[in-house]
């Protein structure tokens, strides 16, 4: 459970786990050695002020026709043994998210559909992946932090995340359909540099 008393679902992934919140978002990624890979909502200090449930993995926003829509609480949620399917209503758009963790493979699909009779211009789609790149102290950095290498090369985009001390394994994300041309850093802390 989280600090909010939320029931979590833990899905084995390699020698660690992917932990899903009650809303279907990823609340945590457990490294095999026990260190966190993502920012933790229930931690003390700077990290707690930087990260909230509203910025969990898989949440985000869409800018369409000059208006912004956050996807935080799904309109529909369907749990399966290997994950979850979530659907969000975003003005004239519907976002369907399929998240599955099975046999050592973690796969996510984000499908944005226009459900209105009019054309819609989508300017941005942002999906949160809150890596724990917190650098409060050298000890904390080397025992609990990760470093993310990001390549936004369109259809060849990827992310490679490794513990700061070089411990294996790392976590890799690879875009298999669509294009990613940019990324941004949200909730950067001016004291810790994270």
Buried (B, 14 or more C-beta within 10 A) or exposed (E): EBEEEEEEBBBEBBEBBBBBBBBBBBBBBBBEEEBBBBBBBEBEEBBBEBBEBEBBBBBBBBBBBEEEBEBBEBEEBEEEEBBBBBBBBBBBBBBBBBBBBBEEEBEBEBEBEEEEEEEBEBEEBBBBBBBBBBBBEEEBBBBBBBBBEBBBEEEEBBBBBBBBBEBEBBBEBEBEEEEBEEBEEEEEBEEBEB
